[in-house]
Every structure is written in structure tokens, then in C-alpha cells.
């Protein structure tokens, strides 16, 4: 998500952009389409501020143009003020200079439950 969070998702994603978070706390999350992704990111990014995002490694996979990114992420939840740190892996596929598929892998047990954050 961090790669999309810093970019303008409506400009970087193709119309058929797909986002998957297979280990999301409420079960696998699949988002298809640019408008749906932009709405999801606006809602999600309004709940925390990114304090640190650092790339560990970037692996370029040919010939499909996929990139695997390992990164560290530290955010602070807006409501509770709690800090959340995570090591993540994202697999990003592109076509014609646009992101067509984004999959993010992280430990959902480290993140606060949605009801815990909402109750703060």
C-alpha cells in the first residue's frame, strides 16, 4: 500500500487495477478497478499518518515487469495515537507504465482490529 499511498493512485493505476491483501484482518480483501481503489485508499489513509516508510529491497522480475518490494512501515493511528510497525512485502505488476495488480503481504495480527481502533 505504501507505494500507492505516496503516489496519485488515479494516475498510476490502469482502469482494471487490482489490489489484494490476502491476510487482511477481516479476511482476504480484493479491490478491482481504479475508482474502487481510490475510494478504499482515501478511507484507509484517513485513519493513520505514515511516520516512516523505508524500502529494504527491490527485486525486478522480467519479462512481465513485476517488482517485489520489501519495506518497513511505521504509522500512527489518528484516533488512538497508537503506533503500528510492520515489515511488508508488495508484489506490483505493471503494463504500459501503469500499475495493473498490487498485492501486499503483512502480519495482520500486529495491526489493531478495526473495532479496537474505532472504539479509541
N, C-alpha and C positions, 0 to 999 in steps of 0.2 A: 504494500500500500504506500510505502514512503515515496517510492518513485513517482507514483501517480499523485500523491499528496502535494509534492512540490511543483509538479507540472500543471499546466492547464488541461485537465482531462478532456474537455470538449474539443481541444485542438490536437491532442496527441493520440486519441483513440479513434480507430475506424468505427464506422456505423455498427458493425457487428462485434464490437469489443466484448470479450467475455472475461469475467473476474470470478475466481473460485477461491474460497477459503475453506479447504476441506476439514479443518479442525476447529471451526468456529464454535464457541461455547454452546450455542443453541442447535448445533448440528451443521452439516455441510451447507455452506452458503454459495449460491450461484447467482451471478448477476449477468444478464445478457443485454447488450445494447447500450449505446452511448448515453442516452437520456436517463436510463435507469441507473447507470453507473455514476453519473454526475450527481443525481439526487441522493444516492447512497453515500457518496463521499462527502457531500455537504452536510448531511445529517451526522455522519460519523466524526468528521473533523471538527464539528462544532462542540463536541463533548470533551475534547482534550487539546492541549497545546503540546507541540513537539519541542522538547528541550534539547534533544540530541539525536542525530541520525548519522551514523558513521558506516561507511562501506568497508567491509573486511576484504572480500574478494569478488571479482567479476570474472565469470567464465563465458567466453564466446563460443557458441556451438554452431558449427556450419554443417550443412549448407542451408538449413532452414532459417537462419538469422535469429535463433533463440539466444537469450542471455540468461545466465543463472547468477543471481546476486546474493551474497551473504552479507547481512548488515546487522548492526546493533541499533536498537531503538530505545529511547527513553522519553516518555510522555508524562504529563501531569493532567489528571482528570480535573475538569473545570469545577464540578460540584463538590467533590470531596477533598480536592487538593492532594490526593494520593498519587504517589509516583508509581509508574509501571515501567519496568525494564524488561527487555526481551531481545533474544538473538533470533533473527528471522532468516528465511531463505525465500526468494521470489524467483519464479521462472517467468520470463517475459518473452513472448513471441511477437514478432513484428512482420509487417508486409507493407511495402511502399512507404516506409518511414513512419508508419503508424502502429500503435500497439493494437494487436488483434486478440491476444489472450494474456491474462495475468493471473498467476497462481501464487498464493502466499502461504507459507508453512511456518507455524509458530506454536508455542505451547499455550493452549487456551486455559490451562489450569493456573497460569501465572497472572492472567487478566482478571480484574474484578468482574463478578457476574453482573449482567445488565441491571437486575433488580437491586443489587448492592450499590451500584453507582447511582441509580435513580433515587434511592432512598436517602442518599447523603445530603 
